[in-house]
Structure formats: C-alpha cells, structure tokens
Amino acid sequence: MLRLRVAVRAGRLQVAACWPLIMELAGLYEADHRLYQRCLRELRDLSRSRILLTRPDRVELELLRERPLRRGELFYPVEGCARCFRRLATDSDVAGEKAYVESFKEVFRKQEIESRQAARETIATQDRAGWIRTWREDPTSLVLNWCQDTLNERSPVPQLDARTLPSLWHHTAYHVARVYLVGAEGVGPSRIDPNDVLDKDHFADAAYSSALVTDDRGLHRIAEQCPAPKVEVIGLGAWARRFLSG
C-alpha cells in the first residue's frame, strides 16, 4: 500500500473513484463500520478526491464532442468531490446510500427472470443459430449494430465509429456479451452473479483506464467475450505482482 501511495503522489499511477464502487462500499457500513471508513479514506486519498463522471454523463459528452473525452473532462469538479467524500463519511448519509443500493439490487433481482427471458427472445427473433454464429465469428459487427441504435437516436453525427467512444463502446459490448452468455449458452446464476447489476458500469467506468483490477470471475468471463478495443481486466494478485516488479 505504501508503494501504491508513493506512485500516486508521484503521478506514475492514477486510481479512479467512481460511483458504482462508492455505492458498493456502502454495503460494508453495517458489517464492518471501521473497515468502511478505512476503505473510504483510502479511496479518497488514492483518487486524490476526484470522482469519475457517471457512465451516462460520459456517453452524453462523447456524443456531444464526437470524440473520446480528454483527461480534464472525465471527472467532476474537485471541490464537489471533496464535499461528497465528507458527506459519505457521516452515518446518516452512508446509511441512506446503503438503503438505496439494496433497493436498487432488489429491483434488479426481481427483473432478472424477465431479463433472461428477454435475452433469449432477442436471440430467437434474430435467428438464434445465425446470431450465435455471428457473435462467435464477428462480435464487433454485432456490438457496432447495437451502438448504432444509440447513435441514430442521440448523436448529431450518426456515422461516427462507436469504437472511438470508449464509454459507449464498453457499456454496449458488455451488455451484448451478457446477452450472448445468458441467451445463447443459458449460463445460470452459478456462473454469472445475477445480483451484481453494477458490473456493466464497472467495465464502462474502466474504459479510459489501462486496467480494471478485480477478482470477480463473472465479470472476467463476460469481459473475455467483449470485442476489442477494451480495457484489460486483471486479477488483484496478477496486477500486484506486475506493479511490484515494475
């Protein structure tokens, strides 16, 4: 941890704080209040009190700018982020955040059966065998087609190549890969965690990063299916060995 802090202070490494991660931290609040406070402080210090724009906000900016966002465009103003970290350290605010996350995931759990059926129907209406064959042979084309719907609806330049818009591309690629795994392979909850509605945003939030560090096997499996360009998804142990050796 000390070397990590030194690397951040020296500007050799940047750690991004993002809302899905902050939301999930709230789950520690009652289970281990001291651990929650420690994790929140570490995240604040390592991110230098900067919080990444949420994925919808980044997508809107990408479509507006018609290009990837620059470093200075990726984060909320520092002053507001510092106030946010102070607010989340108070008991009343973190309890409210925890309740919100639990209700958010409960809605997702109730919708999961319908979502899985919808995924299967999506593939069935597009010639299931042909859809699966296309995904296995040319997943890029399928993701581009799904991105095109967003471009047609919301972009003044619908002929943009979605692969140049990192947040839009990563979010859509992860979604389509999950449709494939759930609808085509019939992957059950023992293989992919249906309760973690935030994984798609974790993947999209890492779109401007060199690596997404996680030991979540379900996220790894879906990310492996996503076509390039995409962020590297790496386990904590492997990343730590790389960091310490460099």
C-alpha positions in Angstrom: 0.0 0.0 0.0 2.9 2.4 0.8 4.3 1.9 -2.7 0.9 2.5 -4.2 0.5 5.8 -2.4 4.0 6.8 -3.4 3.2 6.0 -7.1 0.0 8.0 -6.9 1.7 11.0 -5.3 4.5 10.9 -7.9 1.9 10.8 -10.7 3.0 7.4 -12.1 -0.3 5.9 -11.3 -3.9 7.2 -11.1 -6.7 5.4 -9.3 -10.2 6.4 -10.4 -13.0 6.7 -7.8 -16.4 6.0 -9.4 -20.0 5.9 -8.2 -20.7 2.2 -8.7 -17.6 1.5 -6.5 -18.7 4.0 -3.9 -22.2 2.6 -3.9 -20.9 -0.9 -3.3 -18.6 0.3 -0.4 -21.8 1.3 1.4 -22.5 -2.4 1.9 -19.6 -2.6 4.3 -21.1 0.1 6.6 -23.1 -2.1 9.0 -21.0 -5.3 8.5 -17.7 -3.6 9.4 -18.0 0.2 10.1 -14.3 0.7 10.7 -13.4 -1.1 7.5 -15.8 1.0 5.6 -14.3 4.2 6.9 -10.8 3.0 6.2 -11.7 1.9 2.6 -13.4 5.3 2.0 -10.4 7.2 3.3 -8.0 5.1 1.1 -10.2 5.6 -2.0 -10.4 9.4 -1.3 -6.6 9.6 -0.9 -5.6 7.4 -3.8 -8.1 9.1 -6.1 -7.0 12.5 -4.8 -10.6 13.3 -4.1 -11.6 13.0 -7.8 -14.7 11.1 -8.9 -15.2 9.9 -12.4 -18.3 11.2 -14.2 -21.0 8.6 -14.3 -21.3 6.5 -17.4 -24.5 8.2 -18.8 -22.8 11.6 -18.4 -19.7 10.4 -20.1 -21.7 8.9 -23.0 -23.6 12.2 -23.5 -20.3 14.1 -23.6 -18.7 11.6 -26.0 -21.7 12.0 -28.3 -21.6 15.8 -28.0 -17.8 16.1 -28.5 -17.9 13.4 -31.2 -14.6 12.0 -29.8 -13.1 10.4 -26.7 -13.0 12.6 -23.6 -9.8 14.3 -22.5 -8.4 13.7 -19.0 -9.8 17.0 -17.7 -13.3 16.2 -19.0 -13.6 12.8 -17.2 -14.1 14.0 -13.6 -16.5 16.0 -11.5 -15.1 19.3 -10.1 -12.6 18.6 -7.2 -14.5 20.8 -4.7 -17.7 19.0 -5.2 -16.0 15.6 -4.9 -14.3 16.6 -1.6 -17.7 17.6 -0.2 -19.1 14.2 -1.4 -16.4 12.2 0.4 -17.0 14.2 3.6 -20.7 13.6 3.3 -20.3 9.8 2.8 -18.2 9.6 6.0 -21.2 10.6 8.1 -23.5 8.0 9.5 -26.8 9.3 8.1 -25.7 9.7 4.6 -23.9 6.4 4.2 -26.9 4.6 5.7 -29.1 6.2 3.1 -26.7 5.2 0.3 -26.7 1.6 1.6 -30.5 1.5 1.6 -30.6 2.9 -1.9 -28.1 0.2 -3.2 -30.1 -2.6 -1.5 -33.3 -1.3 -3.1 -31.5 -0.9 -6.5 -30.3 -4.5 -6.4 -33.6 -5.9 -5.2 -35.4 -4.4 -8.2 -32.7 -6.0 -10.4 -33.2 -9.4 -8.7 -36.9 -9.2 -9.4 -36.3 -8.3 -13.0 -33.7 -11.0 -13.6 -36.0 -13.7 -14.7 -37.7 -11.4 -17.2 -34.3 -10.1 -18.4 -33.1 -13.6 -19.0 -36.2 -14.4 -21.0 -35.9 -11.2 -22.9 -32.3 -12.0 -23.8 -33.3 -15.4 -25.1 -36.1 -13.8 -27.1 -33.7 -11.2 -28.5 -31.6 -14.0 -29.9 -34.6 -16.1 -31.0 -36.1 -13.2 -33.1 -32.8 -12.8 -34.9 -32.3 -16.4 -35.9 -30.7 -17.9 -32.9 -28.2 -20.1 -34.8 -27.2 -17.2 -37.1 -26.9 -14.8 -34.1 -24.7 -17.2 -32.2 -22.5 -17.9 -35.3 -22.2 -14.2 -36.0 -21.2 -13.5 -32.4 -18.6 -16.2 -32.4 -17.2 -15.2 -35.8 -17.6 -11.4 -35.7 -18.8 -10.0 -32.4 -17.5 -6.5 -33.4 -20.3 -6.2 -36.0 -23.0 -7.1 -33.6 -21.8 -4.5 -31.0 -21.5 -1.9 -33.7 -25.1 -2.6 -34.7 -26.3 -2.2 -31.1 -24.3 1.0 -30.7 -25.8 2.4 -34.0 -29.2 2.5 -32.4 -27.8 4.9 -29.7 -26.0 7.0 -32.4 -29.1 7.2 -34.5 -31.2 8.4 -31.6 -28.8 10.7 -29.8 -25.8 11.7 -31.9 -25.8 14.6 -34.4 -23.3 12.6 -36.3 -24.7 9.0 -36.5 -22.0 7.8 -38.8 -19.4 8.0 -36.0 -17.4 4.8 -35.3 -18.6 3.7 -31.9 -15.3 2.2 -31.2 -13.9 5.7 -30.8 -16.3 6.4 -28.0 -14.9 4.4 -25.1 -17.8 4.6 -22.6 -20.5 3.9 -25.2 -18.5 1.0 -26.7 -17.5 -0.7 -23.4 -21.0 -0.5 -21.9 -22.7 -1.8 -25.1 -20.1 -4.5 -25.6 -20.6 -5.8 -22.1 -24.3 -5.8 -22.5 -24.3 -7.7 -25.7 -21.7 -10.2 -24.4 -24.0 -10.9 -21.4 -27.0 -11.4 -23.8 -24.9 -14.0 -25.6 -23.8 -15.8 -22.4 -27.3 -15.8 -20.9 -29.4 -16.2 -24.0 -27.2 -18.4 -26.2 -25.4 -20.5 -23.6 -28.0 -20.4 -20.9 -25.5 -19.6 -18.3 -27.1 -19.8 -14.8 -26.5 -17.8 -11.7 -23.9 -20.2 -10.5 -21.7 -19.0 -13.4 -22.7 -15.3 -13.6 -23.9 -13.4 -10.5 -27.3 -12.1 -11.4 -27.4 -9.8 -8.3 -24.5 -7.6 -9.4 -26.2 -5.1 -11.6 -23.2 -2.7 -11.3 -20.7 -4.9 -13.2 -21.6 -3.3 -16.6 -20.9 0.1 -15.2 -17.6 -1.0 -13.6 -16.5 -2.2 -17.0 -17.6 1.0 -18.7 -16.0 3.1 -16.0 -12.7 1.5 -16.8 -12.9 2.4 -20.4 -10.4 5.2 -20.1 -8.0 3.2 -17.9 -5.2 0.9 -18.6 -6.6 -1.9 -16.4 -9.6 -2.9 -14.4 -8.4 -4.8 -11.3 -11.0 -7.3 -10.0 -11.2 -10.9 -8.8 -14.9 -11.1 -9.9 -14.9 -14.2 -12.1 -18.3 -13.4 -13.6 -17.1 -10.0 -14.8 -13.9 -11.6 -16.1 -15.9 -14.2 -18.1 -18.2 -11.6 -19.7 -15.3 -9.2 -20.4 -13.4 -12.0 -22.2 -16.3 -12.2 -24.7 -16.2 -8.5 -25.4 -14.5 -7.5 -28.7 -11.6 -5.0 -28.8 -10.9 -2.3 -28.2 -11.3 -2.9 -24.5 -9.6 -2.4 -21.2 -7.5 -5.1 -19.7 -9.3 -7.0 -16.9 -6.8 -8.4 -14.5 -6.9 -10.1 -11.1 -5.6 -8.3 -8.0 -2.7 -10.8 -7.4 -1.5 -10.6 -11.0 -1.8 -6.8 -11.0 0.1 -6.6 -7.7 2.9 -8.7 -9.0 3.2 -6.6 -12.1 3.1 -3.4 -10.1 5.7 -4.5 -7.6 8.1 -5.8 -10.3 7.9 -2.5 -12.2 
